[in-house]
């Protein structure tokens, strides 16, 4: 990530995904097994933005295991 950004977001997906799946289950949603297995390798997500004059760009990094 550069020294200056317009903002950033970091999500620890290794902890967030199981928590969200648990909440969905408590709400009565049934998450299909293929979806659960596709979400399992996700570890973290970092999003940030840069601005150069009138141009704003967004970048992201997704860590998987």
C-alpha positions in Angstrom: 0.0 0.0 0.0 1.4 3.4 -0.8 2.2 6.0 1.9 -0.8 8.1 1.1 -4.3 6.8 0.1 -7.8 8.2 -0.1 -8.9 5.4 2.3 -8.5 1.7 2.9 -10.4 -1.3 4.1 -8.9 -4.5 5.6 -11.0 -7.5 6.4 -9.7 -10.7 8.1 -11.8 -13.1 6.0 -10.5 -16.1 8.0 -12.6 -14.9 10.9 -15.3 -12.9 9.1 -16.5 -15.6 6.7 -17.3 -18.2 9.4 -19.0 -15.5 11.5 -21.1 -14.4 8.5 -22.0 -17.9 7.6 -23.1 -18.5 11.2 -25.3 -15.4 11.1 -26.8 -16.5 7.8 -27.6 -19.9 9.4 -29.2 -18.3 12.4 -31.4 -16.3 10.0 -32.6 -19.5 8.4 -30.5 -19.3 5.2 -29.0 -22.6 3.9 -25.5 -22.1 2.4 -24.8 -24.7 -0.3 -21.7 -26.8 0.3 -19.9 -25.7 -2.9 -20.2 -22.1 -1.7 -18.8 -23.0 1.8 -15.9 -24.8 0.3 -15.1 -21.9 -2.1 -15.1 -19.5 0.8 -12.8 -21.6 3.0 -9.4 -20.7 1.4 -10.1 -16.9 1.7 -7.7 -15.3 4.3 -7.8 -11.5 4.0 -8.9 -8.7 1.8 -7.3 -5.2 1.5 -8.8 -2.5 -0.6 -7.5 1.1 -1.0 -7.8 4.1 -3.2 -5.4 6.6 -4.8 -6.1 10.0 -6.3 -4.0 11.8 -8.8 -5.7 15.1 -9.8 -9.1 14.2 -11.3 -8.3 10.5 -11.5 -9.2 8.1 -8.6 -8.1 4.5 -8.8 -9.0 1.6 -6.5 -6.8 -1.4 -5.8 -7.4 -4.6 -4.0 -5.4 -7.6 -2.7 -7.1 -10.9 -1.8 -5.1 -13.5 0.1 -6.0 -17.1 -0.3 -4.4 -20.3 1.0 
